[in-house]
Amino acid sequence: MNTDTRSAPTRVLVITGDVLGAKMAGPAIRAWEMSKALHASGCEVRLVSTQASTLTHDDFTVAEVDERALKGHVEWCEVLVFQGYTLSTFPWIRKSGAIIVSDIYDPMHLEYLEQGKDVSPRVRSKQTEYISEVLNVQLELADYLLCASEKQRDFWLGQLAAVSRINPLTYDRDPSLRSLIDIAPFGISNTPAAQTRHGIKDEVPGIAVDDEVILWGGGVYNWFDPLTLIRAVDKLVHTHPKLRLYFLGVKHPNPDVPEMRMAAETMQLADELGLTGTHVFFNTEWVDYDDRVNYLLDADIGVSTHFEHVETACSFRTRILDYLWAGLPIVSTDGDTFAELIRSHNLGEVVPPEDVDALAAAIERTLYAPDRAVMSDRVREFGQTMTWDRTLRNLTEFCAAPIMAGDRTRRSTPVRKEVLRAFGRLRHTIFWRRTENLRQLIRKIVPLR
């Protein structure tokens, strides 16, 4: 536990490489909500985007920055909270005196194993290696790290051990290592969801106010499986002609994020089955962050389907948080963190991966359940345990009394780490074994100190 007692508020800089604006994806939303929570907890906050920003806030600075402006903000702060590629893009940050908090809620290297299937094997291999090294640098240098779940934390502890961050200095300070890495999941709004207009029903051509809407509440990425979902819908529409599937967003708001192969395949399959515009609908843009509630509350259930792979096992599906906020019963594929929550709290149904029949049956049972309103209340009630003020508590408590990691002064720089790794590899070579006698002679002549 931190024992720092300070009278002045902690100066915290939050950096995102994502677009801050009316339309935001997960990283930007998280940075925005972190900034609000930190301000509410008493910190002095600045939020900056190295990409683009059109947002403002009455209580703290929000800005788009180039490298020169970023240096001024870094010099100002006591604590620096960042995500993604910030340290690799601006390596001089490593030499700042700020306490560094790395937000690793997104295991990017696992995502890229699926995303990279769209590029050549050589590019995929090199990019996976690069992303892994980007994350290793963060793990080596951060004073405090945040991830999305206990399962993720176990995964990151393994990678922290691999880069020597689990050592006597960090362990002796806190054998649980919670002071080094802890949980700060994605959250939901602290205020209840309230609709101000229709976003889908009687608004999208082909969807009437009395239709039954299944919502796909986010982007269509390669690690998801919307194809099984569309095939399940195709099975159901013959007996449930008023059923509608609505994809909330296809085009990512960050221009640096390309459209993925799965998005094209999903729209192609819907066309081939004759479902597009009658039972399956695509919003090809991205819904404004503050307007998404009007789409969520026009839906009857929420769905999330994915494949069985390591990305799924370590994921924390942020779209399901929106379903909780809106009180939407959930149908989801098994294998991720939320699957067990859905089962244990009776929030909907969980099905095996890539099983069209099981998915169709689960959708039918959930969408047409006589007690769906009761289930909706239960989902909404559980969502109140995951509001932003609760999920970000570890971050706000750390920033109220920030402290450098126990091994900060003894930590190797990335360059020295690479030298040590190369030296370690050398010790296992034939050359090293053959020169043992020579090295023994040198040690006798020039004793090592």
N, C-alpha and C positions, 0 to 999 in steps of 0.2 A: 504494500500500500504506500502511495506517495505521502510524504510528510511535509511537503513544501507548504508553507502558509504565506500567502501573498495578499497584499492589499490592492495593488493595481491589477486590472484585468489582463489576462494573458493575450498577447498579440498573436493571432492565428491567421496564417495565409493558406487558403485552399486553392489548389491549382488543378484545373482540368484541361485536357487536350481535346475535349469535345465541344460542340456548339452549344452555347447558352442562349436560349431564345424561346419563343412561343412553342416551337416544336423541339422537343428534347428526347434523346434516347437515355438509356440507363445510366451511363457514366455522368452525364451532365445533370440529370435528375438527382443523382446521389450527391454530387458536389453541392448543388443548390440546397438540398435538404440538410446536409451537414452544416452548411454555413448558417442556415436559420436556427438549427439546434444549438450550435456553438454560441451564437449571439444570445439566444434565449437563456443560456446557462451562465451568461455574464462575461463572455470573452469579447474582445475587440476583434472584429473579423473583416478580412478582405477576401473576395472571391474573384479569381481571374481565369480567363480562358486564353490559351495560346492559339486557339483556332478562330473563334468569332463570338461576339456577345452583343445582344440587343436588350438584355434584361437590366432592370434597375431594382433597388430595394431601398426603402426609406431608412433602414437601420444600419446598413453596412455598404461598403464600396463593392460594386460589381464592374469589372472592366475587361476589355479585350486588350491583350498586351503583346508587344514584340519583345525581343530579347533584352533590349536596353531598358524598357519599362519594367520588365520582370525583375531585373537586377535590383531596382529600387525597392520593389515590394519584398524581395527576399531579404534585403538588408534591414528592412523595417521589422520583420516578424521575429517572434521567439519560437513559434512552432510552425512547421511547414507540413501541410497535409496534401498528399498528391496521389495520383493514380496513373496507370498506363506507362507511357514512354517518357515522362518528364525528365527523370534523371539521366536518361541516355541522350535525349535531345539537348539538354542543357547541363553538361557534366560539371560545370563550375559550381553548381549547387552543392555538390559533395563537400566542397571546402568551406561552405558557410557555417556560421556558428549556431544555426537554428537546430532545434530538436526536430528530427525528421520522423513523420508518421506516414507509413506506406499503406495505402488502401488496396489490398490484393484480393478483393471480393470476387474478381473475375480471373480464373486461371487461364490466361490468354493462350499459353502454349498448348493446352488441351483443346481449346476451341479451334486453334489453327490446324490441328490434325484433320478436322473435318472441312474447315473453310478452305484449306490448301489443296483439297482434291481437285479444285478447278484450275490449278496451274501445273506446270511441268514437274516431274519428280525431283529434278535438281533444285528448282526454285523452292519447292515445298520443303525439302530437306534443309536447305540453307536458311530459309525463313523461320522454320521451327527452332533451329539452333540459335538463331539471333534472338528470337523472343524469349527462349529459355535463359539466355545470357542477360537480357534486359531484366528479367525477374531476379536472376541471381544477384545482380548488382544491388537491386532494392533490398533483397534479403540480407546482403552483407552489410549494408550501410544504415538501414533504418533503426531508429531507437525503439520504435513501437510499430507493430503491424496489426492490421485488422482484416478479418475474413468473414465469410457469410454464414458459416455453420460449423458445428463440431466436427463433422466429417471432413470439411475443407481444412479445418485446423490440424487434424491428424495428418492430412496430406502435406500441408505446408511445414509441419514439424519435421517430416522426413527430409524435405528440401533444405530447411534451415540446418539440420544436422550435417547435410552434405557440404554446406559452405561454412562449417565450423562455428555457427552461431549458438549452438548448444554446447557450452563450454563451462568451466568452473565459475567464471565471473557472472554469467547470466544465470546459471543454475543456483549458485549460492545465494544470490539476491532473492530468488523466488523459485523453489524447486518445481512448482507447477508450471512455470514459464508463462503464466498469464500476464505478467508485467512486460513480456516481450511480444507475445501474440495472443490476441483475444478475439471475441466474436462481436461483430456489429452488422447484423443482417440488413438487407433492404427493408424498408418499412412502408407504412401507409399513412395517409394524412391523419393528423390529430383531430380533424373535424369530420363529422359524418358526411357521407356522400349525399348530395342533393341535386336533383335534376332541374335544369332551367329551360331546357328545350328538348325536342326529339333529335337524336343524332342518326338513328337508323330507321325506326318504324315510321312509316308515312313520310319519310324523308328521302330514303334511297328508293329509286324506281324499282318496283318488283317486290318490295317488302311492305306489307300492310300492318296496321296497328295491332291486328289480332294474330299475326304470324308468330311462330315459335322460333326464336333466334338463338343459335349457338354462336358464341363469340370466340374467335381466335384473337387474343388480346395483345398482339405485338408483331414484331417482324417475322419474316419467313427466312430462316437461316439453314445452312447445310446440316446442322446438328439436330434439327427438328424433323419430324415425320408427318407432314400434312397430307401426304399421299394416302396413307392408310385411313386418315380421317375422311378424305373426300370419297374414298371407296365405301366407307361405312355410311356416309350420307346418301350415296347412290342406292344402297340397299334399303334405306329407311323411307325415301321420298315416295315410294310406291304405295305405302300404307299410311304415310303421314305427309300429305301433299302441302301442308302449310309450314313445313320445316324449312328453315333458312340457315345457312352457314355464312357468317360475315367475317372476313379478314380485315382487322382494324388498320393495319399498315403494311405496305410492301416496300416503298421507297424510304430508305434510311435518311434522317434529317442531316446527318453529317456527310458532306459530299465526298469525303475521303473513304467512305465505306462503300464498296462496290455492291451492285446487286448480285446476289448469289445464285448459283445454279438451281438450288431448290425452289426459289421463287418462280423461275421460269417453268420448271417442271410441274409445279403445282397448278399454275394457270393453264398449262397445256393439257394436263389430265382433266381438269374441270371442263375444258372445251371439248375434249374427245368424248367425254361422257354426256355431253349436252346439258350440263348443269349451270354453266356460267350465265348469270343474268336471270336465272329462274329459281335455282336453289342454292347456288354458291355465288358470293359477291366479294369483290376485291376493292378495297380503298387503296388506290395506287399511290396516294400521297402519305402523309403522316399527320395524325391528329394532334392538335395543340394540347399541351400538357394540361392546361386548366379546363379544356373542353372535353377531355376524354370521359369525364363522369357522365356526360349526356349520351355517350355511346354505351358505356358499361351498364347504365340503368335502363337501357332499351333492350338489353339482352336477357335471356331467361336462364341460361347456364353458360359457364366458361369451360374451355377445353384447352389441354396442352398435351401434345403427343410428340414423342421423341424416340430415338433408337437406343439400343442397349450398347453403350460404350463408356469409356472412362470419363468423357466430358459430362455425360449424364450423371454418373455417380458423384461427381464433385460439383455439380451445378446447384444454383439456387434461383429458380425460375421467377424472375421479378414480375412477370405478367400475372402470376397467381396471387401476388399481393393485391393487385387491383381487383381481382375476383373477390378476395376476402373483404376489401373495402366496400364493394358494391353488393355484397351478400349473394353472390352467384354460386350456386352449387357447382362442384368441379368434377369433371371427368378427366383423368390424367393417366398417362402411361406409368408403369411401375419403374423403379430403379433410381429415383432421385430423392433428395431430402424431403420434398413435399409429399411424396407418396405415402410415407409412414404417417405424416400428420393428417392427411386426408382420411386414412384408414382409422387411426386411433381416435380422432375427434368426430368421425362420421360427417365429413364435409362433402361427400360425394362418392365417386367410385374410382377404383384403380384397376387398370387392365394390363395384360401382358403386352410387350412391344410387338408391333406389326401384326396384330391379330384383328382382322377386319370384323369378324363375327362377334368377338367379345366386345369390341369397341362399339359396334352398332347396338348391341344389347344393353350396354351400360348407358349409352346416350338415351336410349328409349326409356329405360327404367328411371333415369334421373329427370329427364325433361318432362315425363308424363306421370311422375310420382304424385299420388294424392296428397302427400304431406310435404310437397316441395316448398311451400311457404314456411313451414316449420324448419326445414333444412336451411333455407335462406337465412332465417333469424340466427340459426346456430353458426353458420359461416360468418355472418356479420359480427356476432359476439366474439368468436375466436379471433377475428381480425383486430379487435381492440387490444389484444395482447401483443400486437406487432406494430403499434404506432411508432412514428419516427422518434418521438421523445423517449420511448422505451428501447428501441433497437440501437440507438446511437448513444446510449448511456455510458458505455465503456469509453467512447471517444470523448464525450464532454467531461467525464470525471478525470480522464488523463490530462486533458488540456487545462483543467482547473488547477492542477498541480503537476506540471510536466517535469519529466526527469530523463536524463540521458541514459542510454542502455549501460548496463554494468561493464560491458567490454568495449565501450566506445574508444577510450584512449589506447587500448591495446589492439584495436582492430586493424587488419591489414588493408592497405589500399588495393583497388582492383589490379593495378600494375604489379604490386608486390605479390598479390595472390597468384597471378599468372606465372610469375617467376618461381614461386614455391611449387606450383603444380608441375611446371616443366622440370624442376629439380627432382621432384618425386618420381616422375616418369623415367628420368635418367638413371635413377638408382636401381631400376629393374632391367637395365640393358646389359648385353654381353660386355660392352665397353667398360661399364662400371665394375663388373666382376673381374675382368682381366687386369684392371689397373689397381686392384686392392693392395698389392705389395708396394707399388709406387706411392700410394696415398699413406700407407703405414710409415714408409720411410720419411715422407714429407712431415708427418705429424711428429716424428722424433726430432727432426731438425728444427721445425717451427711449431712449437706446442700450441694447440688451439686453446683459446681463452674462453 
